[in-house]
Amino acid sequence: MKVLQHVKFFRTTHGGMERVVEELVPALNGFPDLEVDVLCQGPEWCEYALSPRGVVFQAKPSISISNASLSWQELRVWQRIVSRYDIVHVHAPWPQSDLNLLLSRFDGAVIVHWHRDIVRQRLLYALYRGLERWLLRRADRICVTSPKLLAESAALEGFRDKAVAIPIGIGEAADAIGDDEVRALRASHAGRTLVFALGRLVPYKGFEHLVRSATALSANGLMLIAGDGPLRRDLESLIEELGVQDRVQLLGAVSGREVELYMRACDVFCLPSVDKSEAFGIVQIEAMRAGRPVVSSRIHGSGIDWVNQDGLTGLTVEPGRPDALAQALNRLLENAELARALGANGRRRYEELFTVRKMAEQVRAMYQSLRL
């Protein structure tokens, strides 16, 4: 069975959607009955082989509109190769996929992998909405990243009968982290209890509210926020304005190995996102993989609080509430036994639901359920 995965980027940038495809494609190609290729955009045209099988076709963008780029080169590549495949698996929202399918005849099956609803670009979305509905009608199956998103997504209204929830999965950490490294990192912060947060410094991530919560953080607590983005200077100014320089540190961009080290060293991981642009929160399952409890938001139309279950793997709070964040964080920082128990539950939940192997097995079963 030949499958074409169509995604915005592949191995050139690391958003949540791209992370899913980067985890999924090698796992699918490990099954002897599947051969999976990738069509994406990138800084230049190239075509290269994957291991153990598969090919990546990367086209150069032509124009950019808001967060979406369109590529005429990609459309030409699509028209040249699409007839080779039994299934096209597109990752949405991504307008190029809609246009490719609309402008080229494809007789095989179409999977739409639904990652999130469009939230912020309201004017552009009003123009795009008809094309999105056409794509969902064209789909043979819709793969949604959590049961909660499937139930609450406004965009999927009328299409739930052909939708299936398949949670995102990730592999075990690629880098081994020694206990001595963890102890050294904790010692470098004078034995303080550590809250770790990670993500692009953009409005929907809610880091402003996390910084504001530091004014009520327990005296021994320290927030370490990793990531970069357009709000960095604003957050630096807010930290100074609030006088919490001794409670909050902005780490900037960190490597994958450093992420795992901070996950292992922290007492609590926090994802303070404020709207459903954060539809899953892969960083939560990275924390759960490391056995750390999570504090995150409850957002309608998002699967965040399905991934991190309140009272089981961590605590959830209303979004945009610094007081609620501080209360939840302090509860875990001041009760090590509770934090350890929730972290252990998180590790078990990762093993049960969120491994890349389980995601790949469920996607393969979905492919096999299609009448090709």
DRENDO-1510 file (C-alpha; in Angstrom, 1 decimal, always signed):
<recs>
REC; n; res; u; v; w
REC; 1; MET; +0.0; +0.0; +0.0 .
REC; 2; LYS; +1.5; +3.3; -1.1 .
REC; 3; VAL; +0.7; +6.5; +1.0 .
REC; 4; LEU; +1.6; +10.1; +0.4 .
REC; 5; GLN; +1.8; +12.2; +3.6 .
REC; 6; HIS; +1.3; +15.9; +2.8 .
REC; 7; VAL; +2.4; +18.4; +5.4 .
REC; 8; LYS; +3.5; +22.0; +5.5 .
REC; 9; PHE; +7.1; +21.3; +6.5 .
REC; 10; PHE; +9.2; +18.2; +7.2 .
REC; 11; ARG; +12.5; +18.3; +9.1 .
REC; 12; THR; +13.0; +22.0; +8.4 .
REC; 13; THR; +10.9; +23.5; +11.2 .
REC; 14; HIS; +9.4; +22.0; +14.3 .
REC; 15; GLY; +5.8; +22.9; +14.9 .
REC; 16; GLY; +3.4; +20.3; +16.4 .
REC; 17; MET; +1.9; +19.2; +13.1 .
REC; 18; GLU; +5.4; +18.7; +11.7 .
REC; 19; ARG; +6.5; +16.8; +14.8 .
REC; 20; VAL; +3.6; +14.3; +14.3 .
REC; 21; VAL; +4.6; +13.6; +10.7 .
REC; 22; GLU; +8.3; +13.3; +11.6 .
REC; 23; GLU; +7.4; +10.7; +14.3 .
REC; 24; LEU; +4.8; +8.9; +12.2 .
REC; 25; VAL; +6.4; +8.4; +8.8 .
REC; 26; PRO; +9.4; +6.3; +9.9 .
REC; 27; ALA; +7.2; +4.2; +12.1 .
REC; 28; LEU; +4.7; +3.5; +9.3 .
REC; 29; ASN; +7.6; +2.6; +6.9 .
REC; 30; GLY; +8.6; +0.0; +9.5 .
REC; 31; PHE; +5.6; -2.0; +8.5 .
REC; 32; PRO; +6.3; -4.3; +5.5 .
REC; 33; ASP; +3.0; -3.7; +3.9 .
REC; 34; LEU; +3.3; +0.1; +3.8 .
REC; 35; GLU; +5.5; +2.5; +1.7 .
REC; 36; VAL; +5.1; +6.1; +2.8 .
REC; 37; ASP; +6.5; +9.2; +1.1 .
REC; 38; VAL; +6.2; +12.9; +2.1 .
REC; 39; LEU; +5.4; +16.0; +0.1 .
REC; 40; CYS; +6.2; +19.3; +1.8 .
REC; 41; GLN; +7.6; +22.8; +1.4 .
REC; 42; GLY; +11.1; +24.0; +2.4 .
REC; 43; PRO; +13.8; +26.6; +1.5 .
REC; 44; GLU; +14.7; +24.9; -1.8 .
REC; 45; TRP; +13.6; +22.1; -4.1 .
REC; 46; CYS; +15.0; +18.7; -3.2 .
REC; 47; GLU; +14.2; +15.0; -3.4 .
REC; 48; TYR; +15.8; +12.6; -1.0 .
REC; 49; ALA; +15.4; +9.0; +0.4 .
REC; 50; LEU; +14.2; +8.1; +3.9 .
REC; 51; SER; +15.2; +5.1; +5.9 .
REC; 52; PRO; +14.1; +2.3; +5.9 .
REC; 53; ARG; +12.0; +3.3; +2.8 .
REC; 54; GLY; +10.2; +6.3; +1.4 .
REC; 55; VAL; +11.0; +9.5; -0.3 .
REC; 56; VAL; +10.6; +13.2; +0.6 .
REC; 57; PHE; +9.6; +15.7; -2.2 .
REC; 58; GLN; +10.3; +19.2; -0.9 .
REC; 59; ALA; +9.1; +22.2; -3.0 .
REC; 60; LYS; +10.0; +25.9; -2.6 .
REC; 61; PRO; +7.1; +28.2; -1.6 .
REC; 62; SER; +5.9; +30.8; -4.1 .
REC; 63; ILE; +3.8; +33.2; -1.9 .
REC; 64; SER; +3.0; +33.6; +1.8 .
REC; 65; ILE; -0.4; +34.7; +3.1 .
REC; 66; SER; -0.6; +35.1; +6.9 .
REC; 67; ASN; +0.8; +31.8; +8.3 .
REC; 68; ALA; +0.1; +29.9; +5.1 .
REC; 69; SER; +2.5; +29.6; +2.1 .
REC; 70; LEU; +1.5; +28.4; -1.4 .
REC; 71; SER; +3.8; +26.7; -3.9 .
REC; 72; TRP; +3.1; +26.4; -7.6 .
REC; 73; GLN; +6.2; +24.1; -7.7 .
REC; 74; GLU; +4.6; +21.8; -5.1 .
REC; 75; LEU; +1.4; +21.7; -7.2 .
REC; 76; ARG; +3.4; +20.6; -10.2 .
REC; 77; VAL; +5.2; +17.9; -8.2 .
REC; 78; TRP; +1.8; +16.8; -6.8 .
REC; 79; GLN; +0.3; +16.5; -10.3 .
REC; 80; ARG; +3.3; +14.5; -11.4 .
REC; 81; ILE; +3.4; +12.0; -8.5 .
REC; 82; VAL; +0.0; +11.7; -7.0 .
REC; 83; SER; -1.2; +8.9; -9.3 .
REC; 84; ARG; +1.4; +6.6; -7.7 .
REC; 85; TYR; -0.5; +6.4; -4.4 .
REC; 86; ASP; -3.4; +4.5; -3.0 .
REC; 87; ILE; -3.9; +7.0; -0.2 .
REC; 88; VAL; -3.2; +10.7; +0.3 .
REC; 89; HIS; -2.9; +11.6; +4.0 .
REC; 90; VAL; -3.1; +15.4; +4.4 .
REC; 91; HIS; -2.4; +17.3; +7.6 .
REC; 92; ALA; -4.9; +20.1; +8.2 .
REC; 93; PRO; -5.4; +23.0; +8.4 .
REC; 94; TRP; -3.1; +23.6; +5.4 .
REC; 95; PRO; -4.7; +25.3; +2.3 .
REC; 96; GLN; -2.1; +23.9; -0.1 .
REC; 97; SER; -3.6; +20.4; +0.5 .
REC; 98; ASP; -7.1; +21.7; -0.4 .
REC; 99; LEU; -5.8; +23.3; -3.6 .
REC; 100; ASN; -3.8; +20.4; -4.7 .
REC; 101; LEU; -6.8; +18.0; -4.4 .
REC; 102; LEU; -9.2; +20.5; -5.9 .
REC; 103; LEU; -7.0; +21.3; -8.9 .
REC; 104; SER; -5.9; +17.7; -9.7 .
REC; 105; ARG; -7.9; +14.6; -10.1 .
REC; 106; PHE; -7.1; +11.9; -7.6 .
REC; 107; ASP; -9.1; +8.7; -7.5 .
REC; 108; GLY; -7.6; +7.1; -4.4 .
REC; 109; ALA; -8.6; +7.5; -0.7 .
REC; 110; VAL; -8.1; +10.8; +1.2 .
REC; 111; ILE; -7.3; +10.9; +4.9 .
REC; 112; VAL; -7.6; +14.3; +6.6 .
REC; 113; HIS; -5.5; +14.5; +9.8 .
REC; 114; TRP; -7.2; +17.2; +11.8 .
REC; 115; HIS; -4.8; +18.9; +14.2 .
REC; 116; ARG; -6.7; +22.0; +15.2 .
REC; 117; ASP; -9.4; +24.5; +14.3 .
REC; 118; ILE; -8.4; +27.8; +12.8 .
REC; 119; VAL; -8.8; +30.4; +15.6 .
REC; 120; ARG; -7.0; +33.7; +14.9 .
REC; 121; GLN; -7.2; +34.6; +11.2 .
REC; 122; ARG; -10.9; +35.3; +11.3 .
REC; 123; LEU; -11.2; +37.3; +8.1 .
REC; 124; LEU; -9.0; +34.9; +6.0 .
REC; 125; TYR; -10.9; +31.9; +7.6 .
REC; 126; ALA; -14.2; +33.3; +6.4 .
REC; 127; LEU; -12.8; +33.2; +2.9 .
REC; 128; TYR; -11.2; +29.8; +3.3 .
REC; 129; ARG; -14.1; +28.1; +5.1 .
REC; 130; GLY; -15.8; +26.9; +1.9 .
REC; 131; LEU; -12.6; +25.2; +0.7 .
REC; 132; GLU; -12.2; +23.6; +4.2 .
REC; 133; ARG; -15.7; +22.2; +4.1 .
REC; 134; TRP; -15.0; +20.8; +0.6 .
REC; 135; LEU; -11.9; +19.0; +1.8 .
REC; 136; LEU; -13.8; +17.5; +4.8 .
REC; 137; ARG; -16.6; +16.3; +2.4 .
REC; 138; ARG; -13.9; +14.8; +0.1 .
REC; 139; ALA; -12.2; +12.9; +2.9 .
REC; 140; ASP; -12.8; +9.2; +3.3 .
REC; 141; ARG; -11.6; +9.3; +6.9 .
REC; 142; ILE; -10.9; +12.2; +9.3 .
REC; 143; CYS; -8.2; +11.4; +11.9 .
REC; 144; VAL; -8.5; +13.7; +15.0 .
REC; 145; THR; -5.7; +14.0; +17.6 .
REC; 146; SER; -8.0; +13.5; +20.7 .
REC; 147; PRO; -11.5; +12.4; +21.6 .
REC; 148; LYS; -12.2; +15.8; +23.1 .
REC; 149; LEU; -11.2; +17.7; +20.0 .
REC; 150; LEU; -13.3; +15.3; +17.9 .
REC; 151; ALA; -16.3; +16.0; +20.2 .
REC; 152; GLU; -15.9; +19.8; +20.5 .
REC; 153; SER; -14.4; +21.0; +17.2 .
REC; 154; ALA; -16.7; +23.5; +15.5 .
REC; 155; ALA; -15.1; +22.8; +12.1 .
REC; 156; LEU; -15.9; +19.1; +12.3 .
REC; 157; GLU; -19.7; +19.6; +12.8 .
REC; 158; GLY; -21.5; +17.4; +10.3 .
REC; 159; PHE; -18.4; +15.2; +9.7 .
REC; 160; ARG; -18.0; +13.2; +12.9 .
REC; 161; ASP; -19.5; +10.1; +11.4 .
REC; 162; LYS; -16.3; +9.5; +9.4 .
REC; 163; ALA; -13.9; +10.7; +12.1 .
REC; 164; VAL; -11.8; +8.6; +14.4 .
REC; 165; ALA; -9.6; +9.8; +17.3 .
REC; 166; ILE; -6.0; +8.7; +17.2 .
REC; 167; PRO; -3.8; +10.3; +19.8 .
REC; 168; ILE; -0.4; +11.8; +19.0 .
REC; 169; GLY; +2.5; +9.6; +20.0 .
REC; 170; ILE; +6.2; +10.2; +20.5 .
REC; 171; GLY; +9.1; +7.8; +20.8 .
REC; 172; GLU; +11.3; +7.4; +23.9 .
REC; 173; ALA; +13.8; +10.2; +24.5 .
REC; 174; ALA; +16.6; +10.0; +21.9 .
REC; 175; ASP; +19.3; +11.1; +24.3 .
REC; 176; ALA; +20.2; +9.3; +27.5 .
REC; 177; ILE; +20.3; +11.7; +30.5 .
REC; 178; GLY; +22.3; +10.5; +33.5 .
REC; 179; ASP; +21.2; +11.1; +37.1 .
REC; 180; ASP; +24.4; +13.0; +37.7 .
REC; 181; GLU; +23.4; +15.5; +35.0 .
REC; 182; VAL; +20.0; +15.9; +36.6 .
REC; 183; ARG; +21.6; +16.5; +40.0 .
REC; 184; ALA; +24.1; +19.0; +38.6 .
REC; 185; LEU; +21.3; +21.0; +37.0 .
REC; 186; ARG; +19.3; +21.1; +40.1 .
REC; 187; ALA; +22.3; +22.0; +42.2 .
REC; 188; SER; +23.0; +24.9; +39.8 .
REC; 189; HIS; +19.7; +26.4; +41.0 .
REC; 190; ALA; +20.6; +26.0; +44.7 .
REC; 191; GLY; +18.2; +23.2; +45.3 .
REC; 192; ARG; +15.1; +25.3; +44.5 .
REC; 193; THR; +11.9; +23.6; +43.4 .
REC; 194; LEU; +11.7; +24.0; +39.6 .
REC; 195; VAL; +8.8; +24.7; +37.3 .
REC; 196; PHE; +9.7; +24.1; +33.6 .
REC; 197; ALA; +7.7; +25.5; +30.6 .
REC; 198; LEU; +8.5; +25.2; +26.9 .
REC; 199; GLY; +7.2; +26.7; +23.7 .
REC; 200; ARG; +7.3; +29.6; +21.2 .
REC; 201; LEU; +6.9; +33.0; +23.0 .
REC; 202; VAL; +3.6; +33.9; +21.2 .
REC; 203; PRO; +0.3; +35.1; +22.7 .
REC; 204; TYR; -1.7; +31.9; +22.6 .
REC; 205; LYS; +0.9; +30.1; +24.7 .
REC; 206; GLY; -0.1; +32.2; +27.7 .
REC; 207; PHE; +3.4; +32.8; +29.1 .
REC; 208; GLU; +2.4; +36.3; +30.3 .
REC; 209; HIS; +0.0; +34.7; +32.7 .
REC; 210; LEU; +2.7; +32.2; +33.9 .
REC; 211; VAL; +5.1; +35.1; +34.6 .
REC; 212; ARG; +2.3; +37.0; +36.5 .
REC; 213; SER; +1.7; +33.9; +38.6 .
REC; 214; ALA; +5.3; +34.1; +39.8 .
REC; 215; THR; +4.3; +36.9; +42.2 .
REC; 216; ALA; +2.4; +34.3; +44.2 .
REC; 217; LEU; +4.8; +31.3; +43.6 .
REC; 218; SER; +6.1; +29.6; +46.8 .
REC; 219; ALA; +9.3; +31.2; +48.1 .
REC; 220; ASN; +11.5; +28.3; +47.1 .
REC; 221; GLY; +10.0; +28.0; +43.6 .
REC; 222; LEU; +11.8; +29.0; +40.3 .
REC; 223; MET; +10.3; +29.1; +36.8 .
REC; 224; LEU; +12.4; +28.2; +33.9 .
REC; 225; ILE; +10.8; +29.1; +30.5 .
REC; 226; ALA; +12.5; +27.7; +27.4 .
REC; 227; GLY; +11.8; +28.9; +23.9 .
REC; 228; ASP; +12.0; +32.1; +21.8 .
REC; 229; GLY; +9.7; +34.2; +19.8 .
REC; 230; PRO; +8.3; +37.7; +19.2 .
REC; 231; LEU; +7.1; +38.2; +22.8 .
REC; 232; ARG; +10.5; +37.7; +24.4 .
REC; 233; ARG; +11.2; +41.4; +25.0 .
REC; 234; ASP; +7.7; +41.9; +26.4 .
REC; 235; LEU; +8.2; +39.1; +28.8 .
REC; 236; GLU; +11.5; +40.4; +29.9 .
REC; 237; SER; +9.9; +43.8; +30.6 .
REC; 238; LEU; +7.1; +42.2; +32.5 .
REC; 239; ILE; +9.5; +40.2; +34.7 .
REC; 240; GLU; +11.3; +43.5; +35.6 .
REC; 241; GLU; +8.0; +45.4; +36.1 .
REC; 242; LEU; +6.7; +42.7; +38.5 .
REC; 243; GLY; +10.1; +42.4; +40.3 .
REC; 244; VAL; +10.2; +38.6; +39.9 .
REC; 245; GLN; +13.7; +38.3; +38.4 .
REC; 246; ASP; +14.6; +36.0; +41.3 .
REC; 247; ARG; +11.6; +33.7; +40.4 .
REC; 248; VAL; +11.6; +33.6; +36.6 .
REC; 249; GLN; +14.3; +32.8; +34.1 .
REC; 250; LEU; +13.9; +32.9; +30.3 .
REC; 251; LEU; +16.3; +30.3; +28.9 .
REC; 252; GLY; +15.9; +31.1; +25.2 .
REC; 253; ALA; +16.0; +28.3; +22.5 .
REC; 254; VAL; +17.2; +25.0; +23.8 .
REC; 255; SER; +18.3; +21.8; +22.1 .
REC; 256; GLY; +16.3; +18.5; +22.2 .
REC; 257; ARG; +18.7; +17.1; +24.6 .
REC; 258; GLU; +18.4; +20.1; +26.9 .
REC; 259; VAL; +14.6; +19.8; +26.8 .
REC; 260; GLU; +14.8; +16.2; +28.1 .
REC; 261; LEU; +17.3; +17.3; +30.8 .
REC; 262; TYR; +15.1; +20.1; +32.0 .
REC; 263; MET; +12.1; +17.7; +31.9 .
REC; 264; ARG; +14.0; +15.2; +34.1 .
REC; 265; ALA; +15.2; +17.9; +36.5 .
REC; 266; CYS; +12.0; +19.9; +37.0 .
REC; 267; ASP; +9.5; +19.2; +39.7 .
REC; 268; VAL; +6.5; +20.3; +37.6 .
REC; 269; PHE; +5.9; +21.0; +34.0 .
REC; 270; CYS; +3.5; +23.8; +33.0 .
REC; 271; LEU; +1.6; +24.5; +29.8 .
REC; 272; PRO; -0.4; +27.8; +30.4 .
REC; 273; SER; -1.9; +28.1; +26.9 .
REC; 274; VAL; -5.0; +30.3; +26.6 .
REC; 275; ASP; -7.0; +29.3; +23.5 .
REC; 276; LYS; -7.6; +26.3; +21.2 .
REC; 277; SER; -4.8; +27.2; +18.9 .
REC; 278; GLU; -3.1; +24.8; +21.4 .
REC; 279; ALA; -5.1; +21.7; +20.4 .
REC; 280; PHE; -3.0; +18.9; +22.0 .
REC; 281; GLY; +0.2; +20.1; +23.6 .
REC; 282; ILE; +2.9; +17.5; +22.6 .
REC; 283; VAL; +5.2; +19.0; +25.3 .
REC; 284; GLN; +2.8; +17.5; +27.9 .
REC; 285; ILE; +3.5; +14.0; +26.8 .
REC; 286; GLU; +7.2; +14.8; +26.8 .
REC; 287; ALA; +6.8; +15.7; +30.5 .
REC; 288; MET; +4.7; +12.6; +31.1 .
REC; 289; ARG; +7.3; +10.4; +29.4 .
REC; 290; ALA; +9.8; +11.9; +31.9 .
REC; 291; GLY; +7.5; +11.1; +34.8 .
REC; 292; ARG; +6.7; +14.7; +35.7 .
REC; 293; PRO; +3.3; +16.1; +36.7 .
REC; 294; VAL; +1.7; +18.7; +34.5 .
REC; 295; VAL; -0.2; +21.9; +35.2 .
REC; 296; SER; -2.2; +23.0; +32.1 .
REC; 297; SER; -5.3; +24.8; +30.9 .
REC; 298; ARG; -8.9; +23.7; +30.4 .
REC; 299; ILE; -9.9; +25.0; +27.0 .
REC; 300; HIS; -13.2; +24.2; +25.1 .
REC; 301; GLY; -12.4; +22.8; +21.6 .
REC; 302; SER; -8.9; +21.7; +22.7 .
REC; 303; GLY; -7.6; +18.3; +23.8 .
REC; 304; ILE; -5.1; +19.7; +26.3 .
REC; 305; ASP; -7.0; +18.6; +29.3 .
REC; 306; TRP; -7.8; +15.2; +27.9 .
REC; 307; VAL; -4.1; +14.6; +27.5 .
REC; 308; ASN; -3.3; +15.9; +31.0 .
REC; 309; GLN; -6.2; +14.7; +33.2 .
REC; 310; ASP; -6.9; +16.7; +36.3 .
REC; 311; GLY; -6.1; +14.8; +39.5 .
REC; 312; LEU; -4.6; +11.8; +37.5 .
REC; 313; THR; -1.5; +13.1; +35.7 .
REC; 314; GLY; -1.5; +16.7; +36.9 .
REC; 315; LEU; -3.8; +19.6; +37.6 .
REC; 316; THR; -5.8; +21.8; +35.1 .
REC; 317; VAL; -7.0; +25.4; +35.6 .
REC; 318; GLU; -9.0; +27.9; +33.7 .
REC; 319; PRO; -7.0; +29.7; +31.0 .
REC; 320; GLY; -5.6; +33.2; +31.6 .
REC; 321; ARG; -5.8; +33.0; +35.4 .
REC; 322; PRO; -2.4; +33.7; +37.0 .
REC; 323; ASP; -3.9; +33.1; +40.5 .
REC; 324; ALA; -5.2; +29.7; +39.5 .
REC; 325; LEU; -1.8; +28.8; +38.0 .
REC; 326; ALA; +0.1; +29.8; +41.1 .
REC; 327; GLN; -2.3; +27.8; +43.3 .
REC; 328; ALA; -1.9; +24.7; +41.2 .
REC; 329; LEU; +1.8; +25.0; +40.9 .
REC; 330; ASN; +2.3; +25.6; +44.7 .
REC; 331; ARG; +0.1; +22.6; +45.5 .
REC; 332; LEU; +2.6; +20.4; +43.6 .
REC; 333; LEU; +5.8; +22.2; +44.6 .
REC; 334; GLU; +4.8; +21.9; +48.3 .
REC; 335; ASN; +3.6; +18.3; +48.1 .
REC; 336; ALA; +6.4; +16.2; +46.7 .
REC; 337; GLU; +4.5; +12.9; +47.4 .
REC; 338; LEU; +1.5; +14.1; +45.3 .
REC; 339; ALA; +3.8; +15.3; +42.5 .
REC; 340; ARG; +5.6; +12.0; +42.4 .
REC; 341; ALA; +2.3; +10.1; +42.3 .
REC; 342; LEU; +0.8; +12.2; +39.4 .
REC; 343; GLY; +4.1; +12.0; +37.5 .
REC; 344; ALA; +4.1; +8.2; +37.8 .
REC; 345; ASN; +0.5; +8.1; +36.5 .
REC; 346; GLY; +1.6; +10.3; +33.6 .
REC; 347; ARG; +4.4; +7.9; +32.7 .
REC; 348; ARG; +1.9; +5.0; +32.7 .
REC; 349; ARG; -0.5; +7.1; +30.6 .
REC; 350; TYR; +2.3; +7.8; +28.1 .
REC; 351; GLU; +3.0; +4.1; +27.8 .
REC; 352; GLU; -0.7; +3.2; +27.4 .
REC; 353; LEU; -1.7; +5.9; +24.9 .
REC; 354; PHE; +1.0; +8.2; +23.6 .
REC; 355; THR; +3.9; +6.1; +22.1 .
REC; 356; VAL; +4.7; +6.5; +18.5 .
REC; 357; ARG; +4.2; +2.7; +18.0 .
REC; 358; LYS; +0.6; +2.9; +19.2 .
REC; 359; MET; -0.1; +5.9; +17.0 .
REC; 360; ALA; +1.4; +4.1; +13.9 .
REC; 361; GLU; -0.5; +0.9; +14.6 .
REC; 362; GLN; -3.8; +2.8; +14.8 .
REC; 363; VAL; -3.1; +4.8; +11.6 .
REC; 364; ARG; -2.2; +1.6; +9.8 .
REC; 365; ALA; -5.4; +0.0; +10.9 .
REC; 366; MET; -7.3; +3.1; +9.6 .
REC; 367; TYR; -5.6; +2.6; +6.2 .
REC; 368; GLN; -6.5; -1.1; +6.2 .
REC; 369; SER; -10.2; -0.2; +7.0 .
REC; 370; LEU; -10.5; +1.7; +3.7 .
REC; 371; ARG; -12.0; -0.1; +0.6 .
REC; 372; LEU; -9.3; +0.5; -1.9 .
</recs>
